[in-house]
Amino acid sequence: MDKKRIVIILIIILMFSLAITGSYIYYNDKYIVYFETGTNESIMPKYASKNDKISAPITPTKDGYVFVEWQLNGKTYDFNEKITSDTVLTAKWLKEDYVTINFVTNSNDVIESKKVLKGNIIDKLPVPNKDGYEFIGWYYNDKLYESQEVYNDLILTAEYKNDKINTTYKVGDMVLITGKYSNTSKFSSAKNKKAIGWKRKILDIIDNAEFPYVVGDDSGITGFFKASSIEIEN
């Protein structure tokens, strides 16, 4: 065997040894992040040095289910977290099931029902139009609806503020009150109540609340009336 061939063989052996040694040092100096999909689909683990971060892997798929997130010990995993040990991330799934959101606009504006994946959060709710009124928000069971995970069908009802109404009421003005009537004399329990279809004279003004209120009396009945249910008589 000539010297040239011997040198080539030695170089190959040396490179192979260096590659094995480098791989050993690389992988033994890093933590492993495993991904458990709960399906037949496998995802290659990732390696990270101490206090490094990793990026999210490809999104797995599962028939009849929707992937939600990666979790660590049952909690949402933040991929901005630093790796400090070997880690096992588990895929969270939601069964592909939908709920229906119906919208009652209380106006001529018709909004079609919306289907949302059960367990998801409703976002970008529609904004209805009503001439002469300002949309306040969607209400569910007489309370302002706040986006949250949805597991059942919902009916959301639009609430408005009359554009003609502001905080410059005058005692003695005549107003027309529409909506649900309450003759309660206690303001705190009447906070979300309205009155129906009577003319009232403003006796007092209460504006240090979520909505401006007036106290009206004309026909022997006094009550607290939310501004959004009041129209000023021309």
C-alpha positions in Angstrom: 0.0 0.0 0.0 1.5 3.3 -1.0 2.0 6.2 1.3 -0.6 8.3 -0.4 -3.4 5.8 0.2 -2.3 5.4 3.8 -2.5 9.1 4.4 -6.0 9.2 2.8 -7.2 6.4 5.1 -5.8 8.1 8.1 -7.5 11.4 7.3 -10.8 9.6 6.8 -10.4 7.8 10.2 -9.5 11.1 11.9 -12.5 12.9 10.4 -14.8 10.1 11.4 -13.4 10.2 15.0 -13.8 13.9 15.2 -17.3 13.7 14.0 -18.2 11.1 16.6 -16.4 13.0 19.4 -18.1 16.3 18.4 -21.5 14.7 18.3 -21.0 13.2 21.7 -19.8 16.5 23.2 -22.7 18.4 21.5 -25.5 16.1 22.6 -24.1 15.5 26.1 -23.8 19.2 26.7 -27.5 19.9 25.9 -31.0 19.2 27.2 -33.6 17.3 25.2 -37.1 18.6 24.6 -39.5 15.7 23.7 -42.9 16.2 22.1 -45.8 13.8 22.9 -48.6 14.2 20.4 -50.9 11.5 21.7 -51.2 10.3 18.1 -49.3 8.0 15.8 -47.5 11.1 14.5 -44.0 11.5 16.0 -42.1 14.8 16.2 -38.3 14.8 16.4 -37.0 16.1 19.8 -35.1 19.3 20.0 -31.8 20.0 21.7 -31.0 23.2 23.7 -28.1 24.4 25.8 -28.9 25.5 29.3 -31.0 28.7 29.4 -31.5 28.6 25.6 -35.0 28.8 24.1 -36.6 26.5 21.5 -39.1 27.3 18.8 -42.4 25.5 18.5 -42.4 22.4 16.4 -44.7 21.7 13.5 -48.4 21.6 14.5 -49.5 18.0 14.8 -52.9 16.7 13.4 -55.5 14.4 14.8 -58.7 13.2 13.1 -61.8 14.7 14.7 -59.8 17.0 17.0 -58.2 20.4 16.9 -54.8 21.1 18.2 -54.9 23.7 21.0 -51.4 24.1 22.4 -48.3 22.5 23.9 -48.4 22.0 27.6 -45.9 21.3 30.4 -47.3 19.5 33.4 -50.8 20.4 32.4 -50.1 24.1 31.8 -49.7 26.2 28.7 -46.0 26.1 27.7 -44.4 29.5 26.9 -41.7 29.0 24.2 -40.0 32.1 25.6 -39.1 30.1 28.6 -35.5 29.1 29.1 -34.6 25.4 29.0 -33.0 24.2 32.3 -33.6 20.5 32.1 -34.8 17.7 29.9 -38.4 18.5 29.1 -41.5 16.7 27.9 -44.2 18.8 26.2 -47.6 17.3 25.6 -50.1 18.3 22.9 -53.6 19.4 24.1 -56.5 18.6 21.9 -60.2 19.7 21.7 -62.8 17.5 20.2 -64.1 19.0 16.9 -67.4 20.2 18.3 -69.1 23.5 17.7 -71.5 25.8 19.6 -73.8 28.4 18.0 -73.8 32.1 19.0 -77.1 34.0 18.1 -77.3 37.7 18.0 -80.3 39.8 19.0 -79.6 43.2 17.6 -82.8 45.0 18.8 -82.6 46.9 15.5 -83.2 46.3 11.7 -79.6 45.2 11.4 -79.7 41.4 11.1 -76.5 39.5 12.1 -76.2 35.9 11.2 -75.4 33.2 13.8 -71.8 32.4 14.3 -70.4 28.9 14.9 -67.4 28.6 17.3 -65.3 25.6 18.2 -66.4 24.5 21.6 -63.8 25.6 24.2 -62.5 28.5 22.1 -62.8 32.2 22.8 -65.1 34.3 20.7 -63.2 37.2 19.1 -64.1 40.0 16.8 -67.7 40.2 17.8 -69.9 42.0 15.2 -71.0 45.6 15.8 -74.7 46.2 14.9 -76.1 49.5 13.7 -79.1 51.3 15.0 -80.1 54.8 13.7 -79.8 57.4 16.4 -78.0 55.1 18.9 -74.5 54.2 19.9 -73.7 50.5 20.4 -72.6 49.8 24.0 -71.9 46.1 23.8 -73.3 42.6 23.8 -75.1 41.4 26.9 -75.7 37.9 28.2 -78.1 37.3 31.1 -78.3 41.1 31.6 -74.5 41.3 32.1 -72.0 42.8 29.6 -70.5 39.8 27.8 -66.7 39.5 28.1 -64.9 37.1 25.8 -64.2 33.8 27.4 -64.1 30.1 26.5 -67.5 29.0 25.2 -68.9 25.5 25.8 -72.7 26.1 25.2 -74.9 27.8 22.7 -75.3 31.5 23.5 -77.8 34.3 22.8 -76.2 37.7 22.9 -78.3 40.9 23.0 -77.2 44.3 21.8 -77.4 47.3 24.2 -77.3 50.9 22.9 -77.0 54.4 24.2 -79.3 57.0 22.7 -77.2 59.5 20.8 -79.5 62.2 22.0 -78.8 61.5 25.6 -75.9 62.9 27.4 -75.0 64.1 30.9 -76.6 67.6 30.4 -80.1 66.6 31.5 -82.1 69.3 33.2 -84.4 68.8 36.1 -87.9 69.4 34.8 -87.3 68.0 31.3 -89.9 65.6 29.9 -88.5 62.3 28.8 -89.9 59.1 27.2 -88.7 55.9 28.9 -88.9 52.5 27.1 -87.8 49.0 27.9 -88.2 46.9 31.0 -90.0 48.7 33.9 -88.9 48.7 37.5 -90.6 50.8 40.2 -87.9 50.0 42.8 -86.9 52.9 45.0 -83.4 51.6 45.7 -80.8 52.7 43.2 -78.3 49.9 43.7 -80.9 47.2 42.9 -82.1 49.2 39.9 -78.7 49.6 38.2 -79.5 47.5 35.2 -83.3 48.1 35.1 -85.3 50.1 32.7 -88.8 51.4 32.6 -91.4 51.1 29.8 -93.3 53.4 27.7 -94.2 56.3 30.0 -93.4 60.0 29.9 -91.5 61.1 33.0 -90.4 64.5 34.4 -86.8 64.5 35.5 -86.7 65.1 39.3 -83.1 64.4 39.9 -80.0 63.4 37.9 -77.5 60.6 38.9 -74.4 60.5 36.7 -71.8 59.0 39.0 -72.6 55.4 37.9 -71.7 53.1 35.0 -74.5 54.8 33.0 -76.2 58.2 33.7 -79.5 57.8 35.4 -82.4 60.1 36.1 -85.2 59.9 38.7 -88.6 60.5 37.0 -92.1 61.0 38.3 -95.3 61.7 36.4 -98.4 59.7 37.3 -97.4 58.9 40.9 -94.6 56.5 40.2 -91.0 57.3 40.8 -88.0 55.2 39.6 -84.4 55.2 38.5 -84.1 55.0 34.7 -80.9 54.2 32.7 -79.9 56.8 30.2 -79.8 54.3 27.3 -83.6 53.8 27.7 -84.5 57.4 27.6 -85.5 59.7 24.8 -85.9 63.4 25.2 -89.3 64.6 24.1 -89.3 67.3 21.4 
